[in-house]
Amino acid sequence: MTRSFLKVACFSVVAAVTLLTSCVSQKKVLMLQNEAMLDSISSIEYVNKRSFSYKVQPGDNLYIRVSSMDKNFSSFFSLTNTNNSAISSSSQNSAGNASIYINGFTVSDEGLIDFPYAGKIYVKDLTIDEIQQKIQTIIDEYQKETIVYVKLGIFNLTILGEVNKPGQYQVYQSDINLFQALALAGNPTDFANRKNVKIVHQTTEGSQVVRVNINDTDILSNPDYYLKPNDIIYVEPLSIKRWGFASVPYSLIISMLSLGVTVMTFFLVTIKK
């Protein structure tokens, strides 16, 4: 009787422990964990000396504006810019922010933009500052006292994996950080492995994969905290996802324990007979 009882008891304990360890703990869900900050009333500053040195690639959209004391000269660029980009706007993203496309120049597959007076300008693998200086030098040959402004028109991101709304996103601003991007995708799910978030950067030679831990506040000082155009964010699932429990299944645990007690009672009654 003792041996049978021990077998049944061990089975019940193992089943209960397995269920309990299959649940997602709060420590795995909380982001920006830092004991020093949580236990202190003072604030902590996380320095991030980043430099935005993204190099323009084919398909990028550039917003370029020329300002001049000569209103006719300035208006010519505005008119040409609008006519140049209106067609590409409807064909590329009819649901996007049309004004960004209307006032932008799309980099061709050859890395060129067709700019008034200057003609075709090669901008691939150049930073925004380098493009601005290049166009400024060309425009100065035609008109003095002009100022050229260049910005990235569209910031493309792809967010995949354990987020509530995976997909492609277009951001109409000059930069965006990792948490802002995850917020666009509806935040990570309960099954998200926040300690191992992959970011794929597009480089001039291919792709670069980095891993970051958004559970740790040190992410705020990480240079990869700020994203680059065309980045891909992949949030891996936790290994416990295969068990299918996002929270503690109390009812199932109680049912399993009740079944265990019933089985033990059955064996005890049978053995006594």
Accessible surface in RSA format (square Angstrom, percent):
REM  Atomic radii and reference values for relative SASA: ProtOr
REM  Chains: A
REM  Algorithm: Lee & Richards
REM  Probe-radius: 1.40
REM  Slices: 20
REM RES _ NUM      All-atoms   Total-Side   Main-Chain    Non-polar    All polar
REM                ABS   REL    ABS   REL    ABS   REL    ABS   REL    ABS   REL
RES MET A   1   124.38  64.4  83.95  55.6  40.42  96.2  76.84  65.3  47.54  63.0
RES THR A   2    93.61  66.6  88.66  89.9   4.95  11.8  61.54  82.7  32.08  48.5
RES ARG A   3   182.71  76.7 178.59  91.0   4.12   9.8  56.43  77.1 126.27  76.5
RES SER A   4    37.33  31.5  35.23  47.0   2.11   4.9   5.41  11.5  31.92  44.7
RES PHE A   5    85.89  43.0  82.17  50.9   3.72   9.7  85.45  51.8   0.44   1.2
RES LEU A   6    99.58  55.5  99.42  71.1   0.16   0.4  99.58  69.9   0.00   0.0
RES LYS A   7   140.34  68.5 129.46  79.4  10.88  25.9  82.80  74.5  57.54  61.3
RES VAL A   8    15.79  10.4  12.36  11.2   3.44   8.3  15.79  13.7   0.00   0.0
RES ALA A   9    27.25  25.1  25.61  39.5   1.64   3.7  27.14  38.2   0.11   0.3
RES CYS A  10    75.36  57.0  70.98  79.2   4.37  10.3  25.71  65.1  49.65  53.5
RES PHE A  11   137.29  68.7 130.60  80.9   6.69  17.4 136.24  82.6   1.05   3.0
RES SER A  12    15.25  12.9  10.38  13.9   4.86  11.2  14.28  30.4   0.96   1.4
RES VAL A  13    91.95  60.5  89.23  80.8   2.72   6.6  91.95  79.9   0.00   0.0
RES VAL A  14    95.04  62.5  92.73  83.9   2.31   5.6  94.86  82.4   0.19   0.5
RES ALA A  15    18.22  16.8  10.97  16.9   7.25  16.5  17.48  24.6   0.74   2.0
RES ALA A  16    15.26  14.0  14.40  22.2   0.86   1.9  14.92  21.0   0.34   0.9
RES VAL A  17    78.41  51.6  77.93  70.5   0.48   1.2  78.41  68.1   0.00   0.0
RES THR A  18    47.80  34.0  44.86  45.5   2.95   7.0  31.64  42.5  16.16  24.4
RES LEU A  19    22.81  12.7  22.81  16.3   0.00   0.0  22.81  16.0   0.00   0.0
RES LEU A  20    96.54  53.8  82.97  59.4  13.57  34.1  83.08  58.3  13.46  36.2
RES THR A  21    93.35  66.4  70.59  71.6  22.76  54.2  65.51  88.0  27.84  42.1
RES SER A  22     2.98   2.5   1.81   2.4   1.17   2.7   1.17   2.5   1.81   2.5
RES CYS A  23    16.78  12.7   6.53   7.3  10.25  24.1   6.31  16.0  10.47  11.3
RES VAL A  24    19.80  13.0   1.01   0.9  18.80  45.3   1.01   0.9  18.80  51.0
RES SER A  25    54.52  46.1  43.91  58.6  10.61  24.4  49.84 106.1   4.68   6.6
RES GLN A  26   133.38  74.6 120.69  88.2  12.69  30.2  39.35  83.7  94.03  71.3
RES LYS A  27   138.88  67.8 134.26  82.4   4.62  11.0  79.82  71.8  59.06  62.9
RES LYS A  28    79.53  38.8  78.29  48.0   1.25   3.0  42.76  38.5  36.78  39.2
RES VAL A  29    47.27  31.1  43.49  39.4   3.78   9.1  43.49  37.8   3.78  10.2
RES LEU A  30    83.13  46.3  81.50  58.3   1.63   4.1  83.13  58.4   0.00   0.0
RES MET A  31    72.07  37.3  50.97  33.7  21.09  50.2  50.97  43.3  21.09  27.9
RES LEU A  32    56.33  31.4  52.12  37.3   4.21  10.6  52.12  36.6   4.21  11.3
RES GLN A  33    39.71  22.2  32.27  23.6   7.44  17.7  17.55  37.4  22.16  16.8
RES ASN A  34    35.38  24.4  27.79  26.9   7.60  18.3   7.83  18.8  27.55  26.6
RES GLU A  35   125.72  72.2 120.36  91.1   5.36  12.8  64.60 125.0  61.12  49.9
RES ALA A  36    67.19  61.8  50.31  77.6  16.89  38.4  61.48  86.6   5.71  15.1
RES MET A  37    60.06  31.1  54.80  36.3   5.26  12.5  33.71  28.7  26.34  34.9
RES LEU A  38   112.55  62.7  80.05  57.3  32.50  81.7  83.63  58.7  28.92  77.8
RES ASP A  39   119.07  83.4  79.98  79.6  39.09  92.4  36.75  86.5  82.32  82.1
RES SER A  40    50.50  42.7  31.40  41.9  19.09  44.0  26.49  56.4  24.00  33.6
RES ILE A  41   188.67 107.4 150.40 112.0  38.27  92.2 157.71 113.6  30.96  84.0
RES SER A  42    69.75  58.9  57.28  76.5  12.46  28.7  47.85 101.9  21.90  30.7
RES SER A  43   111.56  94.3  80.54 107.5  31.03  71.5  50.67 107.9  60.89  85.3
RES ILE A  44    68.73  39.1  45.74  34.1  22.99  55.4  49.29  35.5  19.43  52.7
RES GLU A  45   151.07  86.7 121.03  91.6  30.03  71.5  48.82  94.4 102.24  83.5
RES TYR A  46    47.30  22.1  23.26  13.2  24.04  62.6  23.57  17.7  23.73  29.3
RES VAL A  47    85.48  56.2  69.66  63.1  15.82  38.1  73.73  64.1  11.75  31.9
RES ASN A  48    33.43  23.1   9.83   9.5  23.60  56.8   8.66  20.8  24.77  23.9
RES LYS A  49   193.12  94.2 151.28  92.8  41.84  99.6 101.32  91.2  91.80  97.8
RES ARG A  50    87.17  36.6  57.69  29.4  29.47  70.2  22.51  30.8  64.66  39.2
RES SER A  51    96.93  81.9  72.24  96.4  24.69  56.9  48.60 103.5  48.33  67.7
RES PHE A  52    84.02  42.0  50.04  31.0  33.99  88.4  53.15  32.2  30.88  88.4
RES SER A  53    67.72  57.2  57.31  76.5  10.40  24.0  32.15  68.5  35.57  49.8
RES TYR A  54    14.38   6.7   8.30   4.7   6.08  15.8  12.24   9.2   2.14   2.6
RES LYS A  55    97.26  47.4  92.83  57.0   4.43  10.5  38.05  34.2  59.21  63.1
RES VAL A  56     0.00   0.0   0.00   0.0   0.00   0.0   0.00   0.0   0.00   0.0
RES GLN A  57    32.20  18.0  32.20  23.5   0.00   0.0  18.86  40.1  13.34  10.1
RES PRO A  58    47.37  34.5  26.30  24.0  21.06  76.6  26.60  22.0  20.77 129.1
RES GLY A  59    45.45  56.1   0.00   N/A  45.45  56.1  31.65  86.9  13.80  30.9
RES ASP A  60     4.36   3.1   3.25   3.2   1.10   2.6   1.10   2.6   3.25   3.2
RES ASN A  61     3.05   2.1   2.50   2.4   0.55   1.3   2.36   5.7   0.70   0.7
RES LEU A  62     0.00   0.0   0.00   0.0   0.00   0.0   0.00   0.0   0.00   0.0
RES TYR A  63    65.44  30.6  65.44  37.2   0.00   0.0  43.51  32.7  21.93  27.0
RES ILE A  64     4.72   2.7   0.00   0.0   4.72  11.4   0.00   0.0   4.72  12.8
RES ARG A  65   108.18  45.4 104.80  53.4   3.37   8.0  38.42  52.5  69.76  42.3
RES VAL A  66     5.98   3.9   0.49   0.4   5.50  13.2   0.49   0.4   5.50  14.9
RES SER A  67    39.41  33.3  35.46  47.3   3.95   9.1   4.64   9.9  34.77  48.7
RES SER A  68    17.86  15.1   0.34   0.5  17.53  40.4   3.50   7.5  14.36  20.1
RES MET A  69   159.29  82.5 134.32  88.9  24.97  59.4 101.92  86.7  57.37  76.0
RES ASP A  70    57.39  40.2  48.50  48.3   8.89  21.0  17.73  41.7  39.66  39.6
RES LYS A  71   171.98  83.9 165.16 101.3   6.82  16.2 109.01  98.1  62.98  67.1
RES ASN A  72   121.46  83.8 115.85 112.0   5.61  13.5  25.94  62.4  95.52  92.3
RES PHE A  73    16.47   8.2  12.19   7.6   4.28  11.1  16.01   9.7   0.46   1.3
RES SER A  74    22.07  18.6  21.83  29.1   0.24   0.5  21.47  45.7   0.59   0.8
RES SER A  75    61.97  52.4  54.33  72.5   7.64  17.6  46.16  98.3  15.81  22.2
RES PHE A  76    90.58  45.3  85.81  53.2   4.77  12.4  90.58  54.9   0.00   0.0
RES PHE A  77     8.96   4.5   7.60   4.7   1.36   3.5   7.74   4.7   1.22   3.5
RES SER A  78    66.03  55.8  57.13  76.2   8.90  20.5  38.84  82.7  27.19  38.1
RES LEU A  79   115.50  64.3 110.70  79.2   4.80  12.1 115.08  80.8   0.42   1.1
RES THR A  80    40.64  28.9  37.66  38.2   2.97   7.1  35.00  47.0   5.64   8.5
RES ASN A  81    10.40   7.2  10.40  10.1   0.00   0.0   3.55   8.5   6.86   6.6
RES THR A  82    53.62  38.1  53.62  54.4   0.00   0.0  38.11  51.2  15.51  23.4
RES ASN A  83    93.87  64.7  79.60  76.9  14.27  34.4  29.09  70.0  64.78  62.6
RES ASN A  84    63.44  43.7  39.65  38.3  23.79  57.3  13.94  33.5  49.50  47.8
RES SER A  85     1.27   1.1   0.78   1.0   0.49   1.1   0.94   2.0   0.33   0.5
RES ALA A  86    44.79  41.2  36.26  56.0   8.53  19.4  36.89  51.9   7.90  20.9
RES ILE A  87   137.32  78.1 133.29  99.3   4.03   9.7 137.22  98.8   0.10   0.3
RES SER A  88    26.16  22.1  22.98  30.7   3.19   7.3  23.08  49.1   3.08   4.3
RES SER A  89    10.43   8.8  10.41  13.9   0.03   0.1   2.49   5.3   7.94  11.1
RES SER A  90    79.75  67.4  61.01  81.4  18.74  43.2  47.67 101.5  32.08  44.9
RES SER A  91    90.54  76.5  49.38  65.9  41.16  94.8  50.14 106.8  40.40  56.6
RES GLN A  92    84.42  47.2  48.80  35.7  35.62  84.8  33.12  70.5  51.30  38.9
RES ASN A  93    33.97  23.4  26.90  26.0   7.07  17.0   9.67  23.3  24.30  23.5
RES SER A  94   102.90  87.0  66.40  88.6  36.49  84.1  38.02  81.0  64.88  90.9
RES ALA A  95    99.93  91.9  60.85  93.9  39.08  88.9  71.15 100.2  28.78  76.2
RES GLY A  96    20.87  25.7   0.00   N/A  20.87  25.7   8.54  23.4  12.33  27.6
RES ASN A  97    58.99  40.7  49.59  47.9   9.41  22.7  13.72  33.0  45.27  43.8
RES ALA A  98    50.89  46.8  46.34  71.5   4.54  10.3  47.01  66.2   3.88  10.3
RES SER A  99    57.59  48.7  53.09  70.9   4.50  10.4  40.47  86.2  17.13  24.0
RES ILE A 100    41.15  23.4  39.67  29.6   1.48   3.6  41.15  29.6   0.00   0.0
RES TYR A 101     6.77   3.2   6.77   3.8   0.01   0.0   1.08   0.8   5.70   7.0
RES ILE A 102    57.29  32.6  57.29  42.7   0.00   0.0  57.29  41.3   0.00   0.0
RES ASN A 103    53.56  36.9  53.56  51.8   0.00   0.0   2.67   6.4  50.89  49.2
RES GLY A 104     0.47   0.6   0.00   N/A   0.47   0.6   0.00   0.0   0.47   1.1
RES PHE A 105     3.47   1.7   3.14   1.9   0.33   0.8   3.47   2.1   0.00   0.0
RES THR A 106    41.64  29.6  23.86  24.2  17.78  42.4  23.56  31.6  18.08  27.3
RES VAL A 107     2.53   1.7   0.00   0.0   2.53   6.1   0.00   0.0   2.53   6.9
RES SER A 108    41.26  34.9  31.41  41.9   9.85  22.7  40.71  86.7   0.55   0.8
RES ASP A 109   126.75  88.8 105.01 104.5  21.74  51.4  27.17  64.0  99.58  99.3
RES GLU A 110   116.33  66.8 101.07  76.5  15.25  36.3  57.29 110.8  59.04  48.2
RES GLY A 111     0.00   0.0   0.00   N/A   0.00   0.0   0.00   0.0   0.00   0.0
RES LEU A 112    47.89  26.7  46.03  32.9   1.86   4.7  46.03  32.3   1.86   5.0
RES ILE A 113     3.72   2.1   0.11   0.1   3.61   8.7   3.72   2.7   0.00   0.0
RES ASP A 114    78.84  55.2  68.45  68.1  10.40  24.6  16.74  39.4  62.11  61.9
RES PHE A 115     5.60   2.8   2.90   1.8   2.70   7.0   3.69   2.2   1.92   5.5
RES PRO A 116    14.14  10.3   1.85   1.7  12.28  44.6  13.51  11.2   0.63   3.9
RES TYR A 117   102.45  47.8  64.72  36.8  37.73  98.2  43.46  32.7  59.00  72.7
RES ALA A 118    25.72  23.7   0.00   0.0  25.72  58.5   2.91   4.1  22.82  60.4
RES GLY A 119    29.54  36.4   0.00   N/A  29.54  36.4  28.74  78.9   0.80   1.8
RES LYS A 120   143.40  70.0 114.61  70.3  28.79  68.6  80.13  72.1  63.27  67.4
RES ILE A 121     5.13   2.9   2.34   1.7   2.79   6.7   5.13   3.7   0.00   0.0
RES TYR A 122   105.07  49.1 101.71  57.9   3.36   8.7  77.35  58.1  27.72  34.2
RES VAL A 123     0.00   0.0   0.00   0.0   0.00   0.0   0.00   0.0   0.00   0.0
RES LYS A 124    66.83  32.6  64.65  39.7   2.19   5.2  12.10  10.9  54.73  58.3
RES ASP A 125    50.89  35.6  43.65  43.4   7.25  17.1  17.93  42.2  32.96  32.9
RES LEU A 126    43.49  24.2  43.49  31.1   0.00   0.0  43.49  30.5   0.00   0.0
RES THR A 127    24.65  17.5  24.65  25.0   0.00   0.0  20.37  27.4   4.28   6.5
RES ILE A 128    26.15  14.9  24.98  18.6   1.18   2.8  24.98  18.0   1.18   3.2
RES ASP A 129   110.78  77.6 104.31 103.8   6.47  15.3  30.89  72.7  79.89  79.7
RES GLU A 130    85.58  49.1  77.75  58.8   7.84  18.7  35.93  69.5  49.66  40.5
RES ILE A 131     0.05   0.0   0.05   0.0   0.00   0.0   0.05   0.0   0.00   0.0
RES GLN A 132    63.31  35.4  63.31  46.3   0.00   0.0   5.11  10.9  58.20  44.1
RES GLN A 133   112.50  62.9 111.03  81.1   1.47   3.5  46.81  99.6  65.69  49.8
RES LYS A 134    77.19  37.7  69.87  42.9   7.31  17.4  56.34  50.7  20.84  22.2
RES ILE A 135     0.00   0.0   0.00   0.0   0.00   0.0   0.00   0.0   0.00   0.0
RES GLN A 136    30.82  17.2  30.82  22.5   0.00   0.0  20.13  42.8  10.69   8.1
RES THR A 137    71.51  50.9  67.53  68.5   3.98   9.5  59.32  79.7  12.18  18.4
RES ILE A 138    40.64  23.1  40.64  30.3   0.00   0.0  40.64  29.3   0.00   0.0
RES ILE A 139     0.00   0.0   0.00   0.0   0.00   0.0   0.00   0.0   0.00   0.0
RES ASP A 140    43.47  30.5  42.76  42.6   0.71   1.7  13.08  30.8  30.39  30.3
RES GLU A 141   134.47  77.2  95.82  72.5  38.65  92.0  40.71  78.7  93.76  76.6
RES TYR A 142   110.86  51.8  78.38  44.6  32.47  84.5  51.70  38.9  59.16  72.9
RES GLN A 143    51.34  28.7  47.98  35.1   3.36   8.0   3.35   7.1  47.99  36.4
RES LYS A 144   142.79  69.7 136.87  84.0   5.92  14.1  98.24  88.4  44.55  47.5
RES GLU A 145   135.13  77.6 107.96  81.7  27.17  64.7  53.40 103.3  81.73  66.7
RES THR A 146    11.97   8.5   0.00   0.0  11.97  28.5   0.14   0.2  11.83  17.9
RES ILE A 147    93.37  53.1  93.12  69.4   0.25   0.6  93.37  67.2   0.00   0.0
RES VAL A 148     0.15   0.1   0.00   0.0   0.15   0.4   0.00   0.0   0.15   0.4
RES TYR A 149    81.58  38.1  80.78  46.0   0.80   2.1  53.84  40.5  27.74  34.2
RES VAL A 150     8.39   5.5   0.00   0.0   8.39  20.2   0.00   0.0   8.39  22.7
RES LYS A 151   124.65  60.8 123.20  75.6   1.45   3.5  67.07  60.4  57.58  61.3
RES LEU A 152    15.22   8.5   2.96   2.1  12.26  30.8   2.96   2.1  12.26  33.0
RES GLY A 153     4.97   6.1   0.00   N/A   4.97   6.1   2.65   7.3   2.32   5.2
RES ILE A 154     5.79   3.3   3.58   2.7   2.21   5.3   4.02   2.9   1.77   4.8
RES PHE A 155     0.56   0.3   0.27   0.2   0.29   0.8   0.27   0.2   0.29   0.8
RES ASN A 156    45.59  31.4  45.21  43.7   0.38   0.9  16.82  40.5  28.77  27.8
RES LEU A 157     1.91   1.1   0.00   0.0   1.91   4.8   0.66   0.5   1.25   3.4
RES THR A 158    27.15  19.3  27.15  27.5   0.00   0.0  13.31  17.9  13.84  20.9
RES ILE A 159     0.00   0.0   0.00   0.0   0.00   0.0   0.00   0.0   0.00   0.0
RES LEU A 160    76.72  42.7  76.72  54.9   0.00   0.0  76.72  53.9   0.00   0.0
RES GLY A 161    32.69  40.3   0.00   N/A  32.69  40.3  14.58  40.0  18.11  40.6
RES GLU A 162    20.39  11.7  19.15  14.5   1.24   3.0   2.01   3.9  18.38  15.0
RES VAL A 163     7.87   5.2   0.00   0.0   7.87  19.0   0.00   0.0   7.87  21.3
RES ASN A 164    90.37  62.3  62.54  60.4  27.83  67.0  20.49  49.3  69.88  67.5
RES LYS A 165   118.84  58.0 114.71  70.4   4.13   9.8  68.02  61.2  50.82  54.1
RES PRO A 166    75.45  55.0  52.18  47.6  23.27  84.6  52.45  43.3  23.01 143.0
RES GLY A 167    25.66  31.6   0.00   N/A  25.66  31.6  25.66  70.4   0.00   0.0
RES GLN A 168   153.67  85.9 123.82  90.5  29.86  71.1  35.30  75.1 118.37  89.8
RES TYR A 169    47.08  22.0  42.93  24.4   4.15  10.8  40.03  30.1   7.05   8.7
RES GLN A 170    62.16  34.8  39.99  29.2  22.17  52.8  17.29  36.8  44.87  34.0
RES VAL A 171    11.38   7.5   8.24   7.5   3.14   7.6  11.34   9.9   0.03   0.1
RES TYR A 172    79.03  36.9  46.60  26.5  32.43  84.4  46.33  34.8  32.69  40.3
RES GLN A 173    84.05  47.0  69.86  51.1  14.20  33.8  33.45  71.2  50.61  38.4
RES SER A 174    69.86  59.0  62.55  83.5   7.30  16.8  37.37  79.6  32.48  45.5
RES ASP A 175    40.89  28.6  40.77  40.6   0.12   0.3   1.55   3.6  39.34  39.2
RES ILE A 176     5.86   3.3   4.49   3.3   1.37   3.3   5.86   4.2   0.00   0.0
RES ASN A 177    22.59  15.6  22.04  21.3   0.55   1.3   0.00   0.0  22.59  21.8
RES LEU A 178     0.00   0.0   0.00   0.0   0.00   0.0   0.00   0.0   0.00   0.0
RES PHE A 179    40.68  20.4  35.55  22.0   5.12  13.3  35.94  21.8   4.74  13.6
RES GLN A 180    87.63  49.0  80.89  59.1   6.74  16.0  32.85  69.9  54.78  41.5
RES ALA A 181     0.00   0.0   0.00   0.0   0.00   0.0   0.00   0.0   0.00   0.0
RES LEU A 182     2.14   1.2   2.14   1.5   0.00   0.0   2.14   1.5   0.00   0.0
RES ALA A 183    59.02  54.3  42.90  66.2  16.12  36.7  43.64  61.5  15.38  40.7
RES LEU A 184    70.83  39.4  63.14  45.2   7.70  19.3  67.43  47.4   3.41   9.2
RES ALA A 185     0.00   0.0   0.00   0.0   0.00   0.0   0.00   0.0   0.00   0.0
RES GLY A 186    20.80  25.7   0.00   N/A  20.80  25.7  14.00  38.4   6.80  15.2
RES ASN A 187    76.50  52.8  76.50  73.9   0.00   0.0  13.42  32.3  63.08  61.0
RES PRO A 188    11.20   8.2   1.09   1.0  10.11  36.8   1.09   0.9  10.11  62.9
RES THR A 189    29.37  20.9  24.93  25.3   4.44  10.6  29.37  39.4   0.00   0.0
RES ASP A 190    69.11  48.4  65.28  65.0   3.83   9.1   5.91  13.9  63.20  63.0
RES PHE A 191    33.82  16.9  33.82  20.9   0.00   0.0  33.82  20.5   0.00   0.0
RES ALA A 192     0.02   0.0   0.00   0.0   0.02   0.0   0.00   0.0   0.02   0.1
RES ASN A 193    32.24  22.2  32.24  31.2   0.00   0.0   0.00   0.0  32.24  31.2
RES ARG A 194    11.75   4.9  10.14   5.2   1.61   3.8   0.00   0.0  11.75   7.1
RES LYS A 195   112.67  55.0  97.37  59.7  15.31  36.4  52.45  47.2  60.23  64.2
RES ASN A 196    31.45  21.7  31.45  30.4   0.00   0.0  10.03  24.1  21.42  20.7
RES VAL A 197     0.00   0.0   0.00   0.0   0.00   0.0   0.00   0.0   0.00   0.0
RES LYS A 198    50.17  24.5  50.17  30.8   0.00   0.0  10.68   9.6  39.49  42.1
RES ILE A 199     0.00   0.0   0.00   0.0   0.00   0.0   0.00   0.0   0.00   0.0
RES VAL A 200    27.93  18.4  27.93  25.3   0.00   0.0  27.93  24.3   0.00   0.0
RES HIS A 201     4.20   2.3   4.20   2.9   0.00   0.0   4.05   4.2   0.15   0.2
RES GLN A 202    65.56  36.7  49.89  36.5  15.67  37.3  21.05  44.8  44.51  33.8
RES THR A 203    59.49  42.3  40.59  41.1  18.90  45.0  42.55  57.2  16.94  25.6
RES THR A 204    77.35  55.0  42.52  43.1  34.83  83.0  22.68  30.5  54.66  82.6
RES GLU A 205   170.57  97.9 129.80  98.2  40.77  97.1  52.20 101.0 118.36  96.6
RES GLY A 206    38.65  47.7   0.00   N/A  38.65  47.7  33.77  92.7   4.88  10.9
RES SER A 207    73.83  62.4  37.46  50.0  36.38  83.8  18.95  40.4  54.88  76.9
RES GLN A 208    88.15  49.3  83.99  61.4   4.16   9.9  27.02  57.5  61.13  46.4
RES VAL A 209    87.31  57.5  58.88  53.3  28.43  68.5  58.88  51.2  28.43  77.1
RES VAL A 210    26.57  17.5  21.81  19.7   4.76  11.5  26.57  23.1   0.00   0.0
RES ARG A 211   139.50  58.6 110.65  56.4  28.85  68.7  47.27  64.6  92.24  55.9
RES VAL A 212     6.43   4.2   0.61   0.5   5.83  14.0   6.31   5.5   0.12   0.3
RES ASN A 213    51.86  35.8  44.88  43.4   6.98  16.8  19.85  47.8  32.01  30.9
RES ILE A 214     0.00   0.0   0.00   0.0   0.00   0.0   0.00   0.0   0.00   0.0
RES ASN A 215     5.52   3.8   4.86   4.7   0.66   1.6   4.46  10.7   1.06   1.0
RES ASP A 216    50.69  35.5  48.79  48.6   1.90   4.5  10.99  25.9  39.70  39.6
RES THR A 217     0.69   0.5   0.69   0.7   0.00   0.0   0.69   0.9   0.00   0.0
RES ASP A 218    87.14  61.0  82.63  82.2   4.51  10.7  27.59  64.9  59.55  59.4
RES ILE A 219     5.37   3.1   1.05   0.8   4.33  10.4   4.14   3.0   1.24   3.4
RES LEU A 220    44.98  25.1  41.92  30.0   3.06   7.7  41.92  29.4   3.06   8.2
RES SER A 221    45.81  38.7  31.02  41.4  14.79  34.1  25.46  54.2  20.35  28.5
RES ASN A 222    43.55  30.0  38.40  37.1   5.16  12.4   7.06  17.0  36.50  35.3
RES PRO A 223    98.96  72.1  88.75  80.9  10.22  37.1  88.80  73.3  10.16  63.2
RES ASP A 224    28.57  20.0  27.81  27.7   0.75   1.8   0.79   1.9  27.77  27.7
RES TYR A 225    23.83  11.1  23.83  13.6   0.00   0.0   7.91   5.9  15.92  19.6
RES TYR A 226    61.14  28.5  57.17  32.5   3.97  10.3  18.18  13.7  42.96  53.0
RES LEU A 227     1.31   0.7   0.00   0.0   1.31   3.3   0.00   0.0   1.31   3.5
RES LYS A 228    86.09  42.0  86.09  52.8   0.00   0.0  40.30  36.3  45.79  48.8
RES PRO A 229     2.23   1.6   1.10   1.0   1.13   4.1   1.10   0.9   1.13   7.0
RES ASN A 230    42.99  29.6  34.26  33.1   8.74  21.0  15.42  37.1  27.58  26.7
RES ASP A 231     0.70   0.5   0.17   0.2   0.53   1.2   0.00   0.0   0.70   0.7
RES ILE A 232    53.94  30.7  53.94  40.2   0.00   0.0  53.94  38.8   0.00   0.0
RES ILE A 233     0.00   0.0   0.00   0.0   0.00   0.0   0.00   0.0   0.00   0.0
RES TYR A 234    78.41  36.6  78.41  44.6   0.00   0.0  48.76  36.6  29.65  36.5
RES VAL A 235     0.00   0.0   0.00   0.0   0.00   0.0   0.00   0.0   0.00   0.0
RES GLU A 236    31.83  18.3  31.83  24.1   0.00   0.0   7.12  13.8  24.71  20.2
RES PRO A 237    57.09  41.6  45.99  41.9  11.10  40.4  45.99  38.0  11.10  69.0
RES LEU A 238    18.34  10.2  15.46  11.1   2.89   7.3  15.96  11.2   2.38   6.4
RES SER A 239    82.77  69.9  63.80  85.2  18.97  43.7  46.92  99.9  35.86  50.2
RES ILE A 240    19.00  10.8  18.85  14.0   0.15   0.4  19.00  13.7   0.00   0.0
RES LYS A 241    87.94  42.9  81.89  50.2   6.05  14.4  47.90  43.1  40.04  42.6
RES ARG A 242   182.53  76.6 138.24  70.5  44.29 105.5  75.12 102.7 107.41  65.1
RES TRP A 243   119.19  47.8 101.78  49.3  17.40  40.9  94.59  50.4  24.59  39.9
RES GLY A 244    53.40  65.9   0.00   N/A  53.40  65.9  26.47  72.7  26.93  60.3
RES PHE A 245    39.49  19.8  37.53  23.2   1.96   5.1  39.49  23.9   0.00   0.0
RES ALA A 246    39.81  36.6  26.59  41.0  13.22  30.1  26.59  37.4  13.22  35.0
RES SER A 247    80.93  68.4  73.20  97.7   7.72  17.8  44.45  94.7  36.48  51.1
RES VAL A 248    52.18  34.3  41.05  37.2  11.12  26.8  41.05  35.7  11.12  30.2
RES PRO A 249    21.27  15.5  10.56   9.6  10.71  38.9  21.27  17.6   0.00   0.0
RES TYR A 250   149.82  69.9 146.87  83.6   2.95   7.7 110.79  83.3  39.03  48.1
RES SER A 251    87.95  74.3  78.43 104.7   9.53  21.9  53.36 113.6  34.59  48.5
RES LEU A 252    71.87  40.0  69.06  49.4   2.81   7.1  71.86  50.5   0.01   0.0
RES ILE A 253    17.34   9.9  17.32  12.9   0.02   0.1  17.33  12.5   0.02   0.0
RES ILE A 254   110.66  63.0 110.23  82.1   0.42   1.0 110.66  79.7   0.00   0.0
RES SER A 255    65.14  55.0  54.46  72.7  10.68  24.6  30.56  65.1  34.58  48.4
RES MET A 256    61.42  31.8  55.11  36.5   6.30  15.0  33.38  28.4  28.04  37.1
RES LEU A 257    79.44  44.2  77.71  55.6   1.73   4.3  78.18  54.9   1.26   3.4
RES SER A 258    58.60  49.5  51.73  69.0   6.87  15.8  36.00  76.7  22.60  31.7
RES LEU A 259   100.90  56.2  96.89  69.3   4.01  10.1 100.40  70.5   0.50   1.3
RES GLY A 260     6.60   8.1   0.00   N/A   6.60   8.1   6.41  17.6   0.19   0.4
RES VAL A 261    86.59  57.0  86.44  78.3   0.15   0.4  86.44  75.1   0.15   0.4
RES THR A 262    86.10  61.2  81.53  82.7   4.57  10.9  60.58  81.4  25.52  38.6
RES VAL A 263    52.57  34.6  50.80  46.0   1.78   4.3  52.57  45.7   0.00   0.0
RES MET A 264    35.89  18.6  34.60  22.9   1.29   3.1  34.80  29.6   1.09   1.4
RES THR A 265    69.88  49.7  68.97  69.9   0.91   2.2  53.61  72.0  16.28  24.6
RES PHE A 266   130.31  65.2 124.80  77.3   5.52  14.4 129.97  78.8   0.35   1.0
RES PHE A 267    85.47  42.8  85.47  52.9   0.00   0.0  85.47  51.8   0.00   0.0
RES LEU A 268    52.63  29.3  52.63  37.7   0.00   0.0  52.63  37.0   0.00   0.0
RES VAL A 269    68.92  45.4  68.20  61.7   0.73   1.8  68.90  59.9   0.03   0.1
RES THR A 270    72.39  51.5  62.63  63.5   9.77  23.3  58.49  78.6  13.90  21.0
RES ILE A 271    71.96  40.9  47.04  35.0  24.92  60.1  53.49  38.5  18.47  50.1
RES LYS A 272   165.91  80.9 127.64  78.3  38.27  91.1  78.73  70.9  87.18  92.9
RES LYS A 273   200.71  97.9 134.53  82.5  66.19 157.6 101.75  91.6  98.97 105.4
END  Absolute sums over single chains surface
CHAIN  1 A    15947.8      13299.4       2648.3       9451.1       6496.6
END  Absolute sums over all chains
TOTAL         15947.8      13299.4       2648.3       9451.1       6496.6
